[in-house]
Amino acid sequence: MLEYISTQKEEKIVTNKKNYPFVDFIRFISMMGIVWAHIAFFEENETIANILSKIDHPMIYLSFMNFFKFGVFCFFIISGFLLGDNLKNTTPRVYLKKRLKVIVKPYIVVSIVFWIFSLISHFYIKNNAFSISYALQSIKWNMIYTPLWFIPNYFLSLGIILLFYKYIGSKSFGLILFVILVIYSVFLVYIPGYEKSHTTALFGFVFYLWLGVYIQQRNLIDKILNININFLIFITLVFFSMSIIESYQLYKNNFSTVFSILRFSNQLYALSMFALLVRICNTPPKIRFLNPRKETYGIYLYHGFVTAFMIPLFIEFIYRYFDVKLNDWYDHRVFLFIFLFLSFFIFCYVSTTLFVKLILKYDIGYLNKA
């Protein structure tokens, strides 16, 4: 029995906390996917279409790059699931206040530092002329088009869910959110001229937050645990294959959204992957050295510094002092590309994790309460 005591008497609540073993496991796997998605390409100024036209095995490349595209959706579903569990014992206002206190302070600190790093990179490292307009525009860019986009979108989604919480159990409400998601998906992925990053879908992910709450309220986790695991593996492989084929068709039709997570096939893949991860983790995971509950948020906040600044500087260093371009070295051979990609991924994930462990140990960066 745990007691949550707020500063107001009427907000004193007694809660029974239940441990869900799959939550930390999905956090861990999904965060790997988030880091994976942000590893910088080595091809300077090359589009995905150009890469696919040159690479020796495009379907292997598409399969490799599509594998972790479920991460964002799993995070929204898990967030909604925990929201539904917490709101059994507290009020929407108290929950929102707690989320703001825990999440926003470190987000603001990291956003400011990331913005400063962006300006240093643009004006000093790349030797561009100073421009106030660029400095201001970069704030918007960092909020929407960098890994930091997730937090504003999450709080927008959370605000909508809490505002309409009394309708949360309504399938009609879920249907409205689903229609909004479909509209975003159609416009941002499939209509030429409207193709944009999924990070601009400001209301597009509310459905998945609602879905997480709905799964918790209707005890659907128990039903997922009763699904035959071989069937879940099969259906996940089917949707994954569909995602690869759709990526290839988008490439052939000259769309820039080859890897957009809002592709319908990828959303089906993400849902089946969520169910599979729940199914295979019905006991608490033993992940030595790692603590997903404490470290996941920090990895999310800080991995962008490695992918956006450290890796490009490393690539530039190799080119400048060794006169070797990585894309010339692997010469669009997919297995060498995979080797390079995995090397940068491992470096990014391990270095960020060690950094987060350091700031948690010394109680800095405001992550101690996350």
C-alpha positions in Angstrom: 0.0 0.0 0.0 1.5 3.3 -1.1 0.3 6.7 -0.1 0.5 9.7 -2.4 0.2 13.0 -0.4 -0.2 16.3 -2.3 0.0 19.8 -0.9 -3.8 20.0 -0.8 -5.8 18.0 1.7 -8.4 17.1 -0.9 -5.7 15.6 -3.1 -4.7 13.0 -0.5 -5.1 9.6 -2.2 -4.3 6.0 -1.3 -3.2 3.9 -4.2 -2.6 0.2 -4.8 0.3 0.1 -7.3 0.4 -3.0 -9.5 3.6 -3.9 -11.2 3.2 -4.7 -14.9 6.3 -6.6 -16.0 5.9 -5.8 -19.7 6.0 -2.0 -19.1 9.7 -1.7 -18.5 10.5 -4.2 -21.2 8.5 -2.3 -23.8 10.2 1.0 -22.6 13.6 -0.6 -23.1 12.9 -2.1 -26.6 11.0 1.0 -27.8 13.8 3.4 -26.7 16.2 1.3 -28.6 13.9 1.9 -31.6 13.8 5.7 -31.0 17.6 5.9 -30.9 17.8 3.6 -34.0 15.5 6.0 -35.9 17.7 9.0 -35.3 21.1 7.6 -36.3 22.3 10.0 -39.0 22.7 8.8 -42.5 26.2 8.8 -43.9 25.2 10.0 -47.4 25.6 13.8 -47.3 22.7 15.5 -49.2 21.4 12.2 -50.6 17.7 11.4 -50.5 16.4 8.0 -49.6 15.3 7.6 -53.3 18.9 8.1 -54.4 20.2 5.6 -51.8 17.7 3.0 -52.9 18.5 3.5 -56.5 22.2 2.8 -55.8 22.3 0.2 -53.0 22.9 -3.4 -54.1 20.1 -5.0 -52.1 17.3 -2.4 -51.6 14.9 -4.9 -50.0 17.4 -5.8 -47.3 18.0 -2.1 -46.7 14.3 -1.4 -46.4 13.9 -4.4 -44.0 16.7 -3.2 -41.8 15.5 0.3 -41.6 11.9 -0.6 -41.0 12.5 -3.0 -38.1 12.2 -0.6 -35.2 9.5 1.7 -36.6 7.1 0.6 -33.8 8.8 2.5 -31.0 6.8 5.8 -31.0 3.4 4.0 -31.0 4.4 1.6 -28.2 5.5 4.6 -26.1 2.1 6.3 -26.6 0.2 3.1 -25.8 2.3 2.4 -22.7 1.8 6.0 -21.6 -2.0 5.7 -22.0 -2.0 2.3 -20.2 -0.2 3.8 -17.2 -2.4 6.9 -17.3 -5.5 4.7 -17.1 -4.0 2.8 -14.2 -3.0 6.0 -12.3 -6.4 7.7 -12.8 -8.1 4.9 -10.8 -6.6 6.5 -7.7 -6.1 10.2 -8.5 -7.7 13.0 -10.4 -6.8 14.3 -13.9 -5.7 17.6 -12.5 -3.3 16.0 -9.9 -2.0 13.6 -12.6 -1.3 16.4 -15.0 0.4 18.4 -12.3 2.7 15.5 -11.4 3.5 14.8 -15.1 4.4 18.5 -15.6 6.7 18.5 -12.6 8.5 15.3 -13.6 8.8 15.8 -17.3 8.9 19.5 -18.2 11.8 20.8 -16.2 14.5 18.5 -17.7 12.9 18.9 -21.1 13.3 22.7 -20.9 16.9 22.4 -19.8 17.8 20.0 -22.5 15.9 22.0 -25.2 17.8 25.2 -24.3 21.2 23.3 -24.4 20.3 21.6 -27.7 19.3 25.0 -29.2 22.7 26.5 -28.1 24.5 23.5 -29.6 22.5 24.0 -32.9 23.5 27.6 -33.1 27.2 26.8 -32.4 27.1 24.1 -35.1 25.4 26.4 -37.7 27.3 29.6 -37.1 30.8 28.6 -35.9 31.5 25.0 -37.0 29.8 25.4 -40.4 30.9 29.1 -40.7 27.5 30.5 -41.6 26.8 34.2 -41.2 25.0 35.1 -38.0 21.3 35.6 -38.4 18.7 36.4 -35.7 15.9 35.0 -37.9 17.7 31.7 -38.2 18.3 31.6 -34.4 14.5 32.1 -33.8 13.5 29.6 -36.5 15.8 27.0 -35.1 13.7 27.0 -31.9 10.6 25.9 -33.9 12.8 23.4 -35.8 14.2 21.9 -32.7 10.7 21.5 -31.2 9.1 19.9 -34.2 11.8 18.2 -36.3 14.3 16.8 -33.7 13.9 14.0 -31.2 12.5 16.6 -28.8 9.2 16.7 -30.7 7.7 13.9 -28.6 7.2 15.8 -25.4 5.1 18.7 -26.8 3.1 16.2 -28.8 2.6 14.0 -25.7 1.4 16.8 -23.5 -1.0 18.0 -26.3 -2.4 14.4 -26.5 -2.5 14.1 -22.7 -4.4 17.4 -22.4 -7.0 16.2 -24.8 -7.4 12.9 -23.1 -7.7 14.5 -19.6 -10.1 17.2 -20.9 -12.5 14.6 -22.3 -11.7 11.9 -19.7 -15.3 11.2 -18.9 -15.7 10.0 -22.5 -12.6 7.9 -22.4 -14.5 4.6 -22.2 -16.6 5.5 -25.2 -15.8 3.7 -28.5 -17.4 6.6 -30.3 -14.7 8.9 -28.8 -12.1 6.5 -29.8 -13.5 6.4 -33.3 -13.3 10.2 -33.6 -9.6 10.0 -32.6 -9.1 7.2 -35.1 -10.6 9.3 -37.9 -8.3 12.1 -37.0 -5.3 9.7 -37.1 -6.4 8.4 -40.6 -6.7 11.9 -42.0 -3.2 12.8 -40.8 -1.9 9.5 -42.2 -3.5 10.0 -45.6 -2.3 13.6 -46.0 1.2 13.3 -44.6 2.1 10.0 -46.3 0.0 9.5 -49.4 -0.9 12.8 -51.0 1.8 14.6 -53.0 2.4 18.1 -51.8 1.3 17.4 -48.2 4.1 14.9 -47.5 5.6 15.8 -44.1 7.3 14.3 -41.1 5.1 12.4 -38.6 6.4 15.0 -36.0 4.0 17.5 -37.5 0.9 15.4 -36.8 0.0 17.4 -33.7 -3.3 15.5 -33.0 -2.4 12.3 -34.8 -1.1 10.3 -31.8 -4.0 11.0 -29.4 -5.7 7.8 -30.6 -2.8 5.7 -29.4 -2.8 7.4 -26.0 -6.5 6.7 -25.8 -5.9 3.1 -26.9 -3.5 2.6 -24.0 -6.1 3.9 -21.5 -8.8 1.7 -23.2 -6.6 -1.4 -23.0 -6.1 -0.8 -19.3 -9.7 -0.1 -18.5 -11.0 -3.1 -20.4 -8.3 -5.5 -19.0 -7.3 -6.4 -22.5 -3.8 -7.3 -21.4 -5.2 -10.5 -20.0 -6.7 -11.3 -23.4 -3.4 -10.5 -25.1 -1.5 -12.9 -22.7 -3.9 -15.7 -23.8 -3.2 -15.3 -27.5 -1.1 -18.1 -29.0 2.4 -16.7 -29.3 3.0 -18.5 -32.6 0.0 -16.7 -34.1 1.3 -13.3 -32.8 4.8 -14.0 -34.3 3.1 -14.9 -37.6 0.9 -11.9 -37.8 3.7 -9.6 -36.8 5.9 -11.0 -39.6 3.0 -10.5 -42.0 2.6 -6.9 -41.1 6.3 -6.3 -41.1 6.5 -7.7 -44.6 3.6 -5.5 -45.7 5.5 -2.5 -44.3 8.6 -3.3 -46.3 6.5 -3.8 -49.5 4.7 -0.5 -48.9 8.0 1.3 -48.4 9.2 -0.1 -51.7 6.0 1.0 -53.5 6.3 4.5 -52.1 9.9 4.7 -53.3 8.8 3.5 -56.8 6.1 6.1 -56.9 8.6 8.9 -55.9 7.2 9.6 -52.5 9.5 10.9 -49.8 7.6 9.1 -47.0 9.3 5.8 -47.6 10.0 5.4 -43.9 7.1 7.4 -42.4 5.8 5.7 -39.3 2.3 6.8 -40.2 2.1 4.4 -43.1 -0.9 2.2 -42.5 1.1 -1.0 -42.8 3.6 0.2 -40.2 0.8 1.1 -37.7 -0.5 -2.4 -38.0 3.0 -3.7 -37.5 3.4 -1.5 -34.4 0.1 -2.8 -32.9 1.1 -6.4 -33.5 4.6 -5.8 -32.1 3.1 -4.2 -29.0 0.9 -7.3 -28.4 3.9 -9.6 -29.1 6.1 -7.7 -26.6 3.4 -7.9 -23.9 3.0 -11.6 -24.6 6.6 -12.6 -24.4 7.2 -10.6 -21.2 4.7 -11.9 -18.7 7.3 -12.1 -16.0 9.6 -9.2 -14.8 12.5 -8.9 -17.2 16.1 -9.2 -15.9 18.1 -6.6 -17.7 21.5 -6.4 -16.0 23.2 -3.0 -15.7 20.1 -1.3 -17.2 17.2 0.3 -15.4 14.6 1.3 -18.0 12.3 2.8 -15.4 14.8 5.4 -14.3 17.0 5.7 -17.5 14.6 5.7 -20.4 13.5 9.4 -20.2 17.2 10.5 -19.9 18.2 8.4 -22.9 15.4 10.0 -24.9 16.4 13.5 -23.9 20.2 13.2 -24.4 20.7 10.8 -27.3 19.9 13.6 -29.8 23.2 15.3 -28.9 25.1 12.2 -30.1 23.1 11.7 -33.3 22.9 15.4 -34.2 26.3 16.6 -33.2 28.9 13.9 -32.1 28.3 11.5 -35.0 28.4 14.2 -37.8 31.6 15.7 -36.2 33.1 12.2 -36.1 32.3 11.7 -39.8 33.6 15.1 -40.7 36.8 14.4 -38.8 37.4 11.2 -40.7 36.8 13.0 -44.0 39.0 15.9 -43.2 42.0 14.2 -41.7 41.9 10.8 -43.5 40.4 12.0 -46.7 37.8 9.1 -46.6 34.1 9.5 -47.1 32.1 6.7 -45.4 29.7 6.5 -48.3 32.6 6.0 -50.7 34.0 3.3 -48.4 30.9 1.2 -48.2 30.0 2.1 -51.8 26.3 1.4 -51.3 26.9 -2.2 -50.3 24.1 -2.9 -47.9 26.0 -5.2 -45.5 28.8 -2.7 -45.0 26.1 0.0 -44.5 24.5 -2.2 -41.8 27.9 -2.6 -40.1 28.5 1.1 -40.0 24.9 1.8 -38.9 25.1 -0.7 -36.0 28.5 0.7 -35.0 27.1 4.2 -34.6 23.9 2.9 -33.0 25.8 0.9 -30.3 28.1 3.9 -29.7 25.1 6.3 -29.4 23.1 4.0 -27.1 25.9 3.0 -24.8 27.4 6.5 -24.5 24.0 8.0 -23.8 23.2 5.4 -21.2 26.5 5.9 -19.4 25.9 9.6 -19.4 22.4 9.2 -18.0 23.7 6.9 -15.3 26.3 9.6 -14.4 23.7 12.4 -14.0 21.4 10.1 -12.1 24.2 9.2 -9.7 25.1 12.8 -9.0 21.5 14.0 -8.9 21.8 16.5 -11.7 19.8 17.3 -14.8 16.5 17.0 -12.9 16.2 13.3 -13.9 16.3 12.0 -10.4 12.5 12.2 -10.1 11.7 10.9 -13.6 
